[in-house]
Amino acid sequence: MRILWIYAHPERHSLNGTLLDAGLRTLDSLGHEHRMSDLYAMGWKAVVDAEDFREPGTESAAPGHERLVVGAAQEQAYGRGELSADIRAEQEKLAWADTVVLQFPLWWFGPPAILKGWFDRVLVQGFAFGLKDEAGTTLRYGDGGLAGKRALIVTSVGARESSFGPRGIHGPIDEVLFPLLHGTFWYTGMTPLAPFTVYGADRMTPAGAHTTTEALSDRLRGLADEEPLRYRHEQGGDHDGDLVLRPDVAPGRTGVAAQRLDVRDRVGAGR
């Protein structure tokens, strides 16, 4: 496999840093190719601004526009090959990879700002989304610019595992991470894998850290054959013209659960 590992933690001498080192050693031992983006070490710029796509030698922040229209400016600059060099480098890595690992601590129920900024600046229209097929249909939710790639989240939380359980106060971890799993990965066509979550990270003992690194290594050893999370394709026939599930699809289910394919759906559809 060709794996892009994106690391978004400010401290390499941390539990996350230990997990990163163990993960990369495991990939090496398995003969997988890998590239890494250590966002803090790179000094990654986390905000979109006109410098991302300013035409060389011009003062205009948004060529052809009276004001900056971010989506249009990103798409035009991508098409001209004029996105800033740091963005183009990350897009090249992403295009090269068949599997993406995102590693970050869970802060305020989401990734650190530096990683959100990576999404905002790298996953631009025309590259990761906003593509159309020959019939003019927009490709998203199972299709898109990153279709065919798989994506794994490696994240750490301070809370105990039970508090992220079915009746836990924080909510199930796959629902907490739904914006990433479904709204970023699946939207752009990447197939999400179940998150690797480290619970109680703030109280981890050396023995616990060893057990956790071994668990991550075991997970990586089976990565190629792992069964992914299954969400509904936008073009799979389950949604109506307003992108709402048809009444006969997943009756009685709403919200996140309705967009997941479970055993009943797969059996009923012959999958």
C-alpha positions in Angstrom: 0.0 0.0 0.0 0.9 3.7 -0.4 0.0 5.5 2.8 0.0 9.2 3.5 0.1 9.7 7.3 -1.0 13.2 8.4 0.1 14.0 12.0 -1.5 16.9 13.8 -0.2 17.1 17.3 2.1 19.8 18.7 4.3 17.5 20.7 6.3 14.7 19.2 7.4 13.5 22.7 3.9 12.5 23.6 1.7 9.4 23.5 0.6 10.5 20.0 4.3 10.8 19.0 4.9 7.3 20.4 2.0 5.9 18.4 3.2 7.7 15.2 6.7 6.1 15.6 5.3 2.7 16.2 2.9 3.0 13.3 5.6 4.0 10.8 7.8 1.2 12.0 5.0 -1.3 11.4 4.4 0.0 7.9 8.1 -0.3 7.2 8.2 -3.9 8.5 5.2 -4.8 6.2 6.9 -3.3 3.2 4.4 -0.5 2.7 5.4 2.8 1.2 4.6 5.8 3.2 4.9 9.6 3.2 4.2 11.8 6.2 3.0 15.4 6.8 3.8 16.5 10.3 1.7 19.7 10.2 3.1 21.4 13.3 6.7 20.6 12.3 6.0 21.9 8.8 4.6 25.2 10.2 1.5 24.5 8.1 -0.6 27.6 7.5 -4.1 26.8 8.8 -6.1 29.5 7.2 -7.4 30.0 3.7 -6.5 33.5 2.3 -5.8 35.2 -1.0 -2.2 34.2 -0.9 -3.2 30.6 -1.6 -4.2 31.5 -5.2 -2.9 34.9 -6.0 -1.7 35.1 -9.6 2.1 35.7 -9.7 3.0 39.3 -10.2 -0.5 40.6 -9.6 -2.2 42.5 -6.8 -5.6 41.0 -7.4 -6.7 38.5 -4.7 -9.4 37.0 -6.9 -8.7 37.4 -10.6 -11.9 38.0 -12.5 -13.9 38.8 -9.4 -14.6 42.1 -7.6 -14.3 40.3 -4.3 -12.7 37.1 -3.1 -15.0 34.1 -3.8 -13.0 31.3 -2.1 -14.4 28.3 -3.9 -14.2 29.8 -7.4 -10.7 31.2 -6.7 -9.5 27.8 -5.4 -10.9 25.9 -8.4 -9.5 28.4 -10.9 -6.0 28.3 -9.3 -6.1 24.5 -9.2 -7.0 24.3 -12.8 -4.1 26.7 -13.8 -1.6 24.9 -11.5 -1.2 28.1 -9.5 -2.2 27.1 -6.0 0.6 27.9 -3.5 3.5 25.4 -3.4 2.6 24.0 0.0 -0.9 23.1 -1.1 0.3 21.6 -4.4 2.8 19.4 -2.4 0.1 18.1 -0.2 -2.2 17.4 -3.2 0.6 15.5 -4.8 1.0 13.3 -1.7 -2.7 12.7 -1.5 -3.0 11.8 -5.2 -0.1 9.3 -4.7 -1.6 7.5 -1.7 -4.2 4.8 -1.8 -4.7 5.0 2.0 -4.8 8.1 4.2 -4.2 8.1 8.0 -5.2 11.1 10.0 -3.7 11.3 13.5 -4.8 13.9 16.0 -6.0 14.5 19.5 -9.7 15.1 19.8 -10.2 18.7 20.9 -13.7 20.1 21.4 -15.1 17.0 19.6 -13.1 17.7 16.5 -9.5 17.9 15.1 -7.1 20.7 16.0 -7.4 23.9 13.9 -4.2 23.1 12.0 -5.8 19.9 10.6 -9.0 21.6 9.8 -6.9 24.2 7.9 -5.3 21.3 5.9 -8.8 20.2 4.8 -9.8 23.8 3.9 -6.7 24.5 1.9 -5.9 21.1 0.3 -9.3 19.6 -0.5 -10.2 22.3 -3.0 -13.1 22.3 -5.5 -12.0 20.6 -8.8 -9.5 18.3 -7.0 -11.4 16.6 -4.1 -15.0 17.6 -4.8 -17.1 19.5 -7.3 -16.4 17.0 -10.1 -19.1 15.9 -12.5 -19.6 12.8 -14.7 -20.4 12.9 -18.4 -24.1 13.4 -17.7 -23.3 16.4 -15.5 -24.1 14.7 -12.2 -22.1 16.0 -9.3 -19.9 13.2 -7.8 -20.0 13.1 -4.0 -20.9 10.8 -1.1 -19.1 7.7 -2.3 -17.8 9.2 -5.5 -15.6 12.2 -6.2 -12.0 13.3 -6.7 -10.6 10.9 -4.0 -12.7 7.9 -4.8 -10.9 4.6 -4.5 -8.8 5.7 -1.4 -9.4 4.5 2.1 -9.1 6.6 5.2 -8.3 5.8 8.9 -8.6 8.2 11.9 -6.2 7.6 14.7 -7.3 9.8 17.6 -6.8 10.2 21.4 -9.3 11.4 24.0 -8.9 12.1 27.6 -12.2 10.5 28.6 -12.9 6.9 29.5 -14.3 4.6 26.8 -17.7 4.1 28.5 -18.5 7.8 28.2 -18.4 7.4 24.4 -20.6 4.3 24.5 -24.2 4.0 23.2 -25.6 5.8 26.2 -22.5 7.7 27.2 -22.6 11.4 27.7 -20.3 12.2 24.8 -22.1 10.0 22.3 -20.7 7.1 20.2 -17.3 7.9 18.8 -18.4 7.2 15.2 -21.2 9.7 15.6 -18.9 12.3 17.2 -16.5 11.8 14.2 -19.4 11.7 11.6 -18.4 15.1 10.1 -15.0 13.6 9.2 -16.1 10.1 8.4 -19.1 11.0 6.3 -18.7 14.7 5.5 -15.1 14.7 4.6 -14.0 11.2 3.7 -17.2 9.8 2.1 -18.2 13.1 0.6 -14.9 13.2 -1.4 -15.2 9.5 -2.3 -12.8 8.0 0.3 -13.9 4.9 2.0 -13.8 5.4 5.8 -12.5 2.7 8.2 -13.6 2.5 11.8 -11.6 5.0 13.9 -8.7 3.8 16.1 -9.5 5.6 19.3 -7.2 5.8 22.4 -9.3 6.5 25.5 -8.0 7.8 28.8 -4.9 9.3 27.0 -4.3 11.9 29.8 -3.9 9.1 32.4 -2.1 6.5 30.3 0.6 4.6 32.1 3.8 3.3 30.4 2.2 -0.2 30.4 -0.9 1.2 28.9 1.0 3.0 26.2 2.8 -0.2 25.3 -0.5 -2.1 25.0 -1.9 0.8 22.9 1.0 0.9 20.5 0.8 -2.9 20.0 -3.0 -2.6 19.3 -2.3 0.1 16.7 0.4 -2.1 15.1 -2.0 -5.0 15.0 -4.6 -2.8 13.4 -2.2 -1.7 10.7 -1.2 -5.3 9.9 -4.7 -6.0 8.9 -5.4 -2.7 7.2 -5.4 -4.0 3.7 -8.2 -6.5 4.4 -10.2 -4.5 6.9 -14.0 -4.2 6.4 -14.8 -0.5 6.0 -17.7 1.5 7.5 -20.5 1.5 5.0 -22.5 4.6 4.1 -25.1 5.2 1.5 -24.0 6.4 -1.9 -25.8 9.5 -3.1 -26.3 7.9 -6.5 -27.3 4.5 -5.0 -31.0 5.1 -5.3 -31.8 5.5 -1.6 -32.3 9.3 -1.7 -34.9 11.4 -3.5 -34.3 14.5 -5.6 -34.0 16.6 -2.4 -31.3 14.3 -1.0 -33.7 12.9 1.6 -34.0 9.2 2.2 -37.0 7.7 0.5 -39.8 6.6 2.9 -39.2 2.9 2.3 -35.4 3.2 3.1 -34.3 2.6 6.7 -37.8 3.1 8.2 -37.8 4.2 11.8 -34.1 5.4 11.6 -33.1 9.0 11.5 -29.9 11.1 11.7 -26.5 9.5 11.5 -27.9 6.0 11.8 -30.1 6.3 8.8 -27.1 7.1 6.5 -25.2 4.0 7.7 -25.7 0.7 5.9 -26.2 -2.1 8.4 -26.6 -5.8 8.0 -30.4 -5.5 7.3 -29.7 -3.0 4.4 -27.0 -5.2 2.9 -29.0 -8.4 3.0 -32.1 -6.6 1.6 -30.1 -5.2 -1.3 -28.4 -8.4 -2.0 -25.0 -7.0 -1.1 
